[in-house]
Amino acid sequence: MFILLCRVLKLALLALCASALGLARADPAPIRIAMIESLSGPFANTGEAVLRNLSWAVERVNAAGGVKLAASSNRLLLLERYDSKGQNEEALSTLKAAIDDGARFIVQGNSSSTAAALIDAINKHNEREPDKRVLFLNYSAVDPILTNEKCSFWHFRFDAHADMRMRALMSVLKDDRALKSVYLIGQDYSFGHAVAREARRQLALMRPDVQVVGEELHPMGRVKDFLPYAAKIKASGAQAVITGNFGNDLTLLVKAAKEVGFEGRFYTFYGNALGAPAAMGDSGIGKVLAVADWLPNVPGAASETFYRSFRQRFPKPADDYVHLRMQLMVAALVQAIEQAGTTEAFTVARALEQSRVTLAAQTGAMRAADHQFQQPLVVGVMERQGEPGVKFDVEGSGYGFRVVKTLAAAQAELPSSCKMQRPVQ
């Protein structure tokens, strides 16, 4: 009986050891990335577009084996979505939830106001809870103040800020010698103010002969009828509009301008997608310009292969909104984690400051002084698909953007007033 009991205990111990060994060999926990974005409300389409881009980037990393850490087996990336509903209060609430869920990398971009609130909250959180510090990677909140007066060691921006984008647009506008008057219109929050301010400043430097015949800021995401605004633009006699509007605020503005018969040019930050080309139709040909880090019709085999791969993954025309910078952002994060050999925020941040990544023949590098990513910019003009330089259209609209200006990273770069407070590890 005693021998039998010993055998039972031995088998139980072996089973326990095997179970423990199995747990030890189980795949390590994934590296959580929390996307805080508007996924409902008037700007839900912008949030969903971001989700597709980041999901694709994460899928490609995981398909290649994940993040390679020397101290453990490879770890996969896990992208989790948190709906801010377009409200800063909701964004801050979801930030806390994401951190509680184990996320140490936060990504957001479709509102500079929200980005500023997140930076402030993350600064305080990281000081208060050093064992749970997080990094904030920003892919499209472009108020210049975020990498100037409000720069933070914990914040990295991967989009060109508004002043850099305006410089690219102005490099085209300044050569339009027939242009004598412009109208400035934008969303009434920090980014919209920054665009209007910089447009006036750069016009005074590059084209002092161009008159600003109107300037207006409207509530963000709350205007359903832009016809009164479009009527003002037409009545002003403006030959062009400069706007940083995005999402429905841009689409509805463009539609209204078409309805009132405005025939001037639109110099935009985001006029190359999210319904704007289809809304403008033939009236936008040769008149709608957009600035971006990359456009589908950028010449080169690498660029074309990259774009075709995205369209293969997301074949629906409505899903055709790809950002190369978001792919570079994820690539830079993976590079930094692998170089750091850890997911600890401070160590990854130090590595991310030195990141330099290339994809689809586009190379970008992080500037350590202010955490502003430096990369080439392009300006495109809307044309009918099939015209020279327009192999690809946008969202199945039949209209695409022909690249008319390319700025190297050094040409797009601007100085910073950042005085970064660097924490002690």
Secondary structure, DSSP 4 states (H G I P E B T S, - for coil): -HHHHHHHHHHHHHHHHHHHHHHHHSPPPPEEEEEEE--SSTTHHHHHHHHHHHHHHHHHHHHTT-B--TTSS-B-EEEEEEE-TT-HHHHHHHHHHHHHTT--EEEE-S-HHHHHHHHHHHHHHHHH-GGG--EEEESS---GGGGTTT--TTEEE-S--HHHHHHHHHHHHTT-TT--EEEEEEESSHHHHHHHHHHHHHHHHH-TTSEEEEEEEE-TTT-S--HHHHHHHHHHT-SEEEE---THHHHHHHHHHHHHT--SEEEESSTTSTTHHHHHGGGGTTTEEEEES--TT-SSHHHHHHHHHHHHHS-SGGG----HHHHHHHHHHHHHHHHHTS--HHHHHHHHTT-EEEETTEEEEEETTTTEEE--EEEEEEEETTSTT--S-STTSSEEEEEEEEE-HHHH---------PPP-
